[in-house]
Amino acid sequence: MSVNADELRNIGQRRLIGCWEHTSLILAEGKGCVVKDITEKEYIDCTAQAWTLSVGHSHPRVIEAVKDQVEKLATTFFAFQNIPMLMLAEKLIEITPESFSKVLFGLSGSTAIEGAMHLAMRYTQGQDFVTLYQGYHGRTFTTVAMSYTYDAFVPVKRGMERFMPKPIRVPNPYCYRCHFGLKYPECKLLCAKFVETALKHAADTKVAGVILEPIQANGGHILPPPGYLQEIRRICTEYDVPLIFDEIQTGMGRCGRMFAAEVFDVVPDILVLGKGLGAGFPITAVVTTEKYADLEKGEWGFTHAGSPFACAAALAAIDVLIEEKLLENAEKMGKIFMDGLKEIAKKYPIIGDVRGKGLMIGVEMVKDQDSKEPAVEETQKILAKALERGVFLGKSGMGLQGGNVLKIKPPLCITEKQVGKVLDVFEEVLKEISR
Ligand code: PMP
């Protein structure tokens, strides 16, 4: 079928069930951090396509591994094991914290979070989960229920309530907009104490687990202050409630270490991985200790979970991350980005906060530094103008804030020259919208 760009756009409009804010771009090819659309225009991709392409677009070693595997065996279902699946399970145990020994494969991040919830519920015999304000864990009925509140996610939740369990939400450690108007460290981590009171007083059943993103991603790139995750760890240990880290975005090198758990030096009981794990191929995983690894026969499984080609991609991607020193590059380029952004922030008061770890960077845009009113329309404008100039940026700070945090999360192989180009484009755009 040979069609031109306009015809393709037309097909998209007529045929796709649209429920997403699409750009008008149709992507055709990518290499490293650069992607081309069907008109051959090039872009630096600071979204890494939903942050999945940690090793970059079309890494030759990943492609080779997938091709080899597909030629041998493309798929197996849950009753069978396959070689890449077993090798990947072994590799994940090698790279995750020492106490971990068991793996459950999933297909999407959402299903992996549900897998983690199954493990936690079987262990505790509980049904209630504690989650954080502005947490995001997926879009299946259960995981969307564990995510933003109803008001913040009306289009997704309205009319669907019957299938959505209610989590116990506690304040997130959002120091830039502290829910209590306090400052760290005088706050004495008041927000963390809510987890303890929730475990003691708020549940209708035994609490099955505490689920959180070590750095809240879609919620606004919100980093916990020092000691916060340690305090949550202490509480979960004391109450014998599993601590589940959703590292679907933060894992696989994004924050300059293999896992955010290492960045913050806190070991969860259950670790959920996705996105960067498969380097663009559909594979997610739940990794845990012997203690939580107990499911009923047939309790959980998806046709394509643990498919050989996706596991082969993940194995190759892990080797690339390590051998090409992409974690170190993420840390180094992240610092150059953050320093550059902080310099730009001195000139443009629309930038309220610059925060991040490695190549997980957020820039919070505000109308006014004192009121901190979210600059939602301006954020949208910046995205569009950066796109015109050949840079993809992402958007978070979703939910009630309406999307006022720019996300910069390129493939971990980004070069200093590309970082410079993104910073230049960002400043040009700020100049233009401040006129
Ligand atoms: N958890 C986090 C932290 C995520 O960012 C996402 C996806 N954005 C998910 C879970 C859900 O993953 P998926 O879209 O693959 O179901």
Boltz pocket constraint, residues with backbone or C-beta under 6 A from the ligand:
constraints:
  - pocket:
      binder: B
      contacts: [[A, 107], [A, 108], [A, 109], [A, 110], [A, 111], [A, 113], [A, 136], [A, 137], [A, 138], [A, 139], [A, 213], [A, 217], [A, 218], [A, 246], [A, 247], [A, 248], [A, 249], [A, 274], [A, 275]]
      max_distance: 6.0
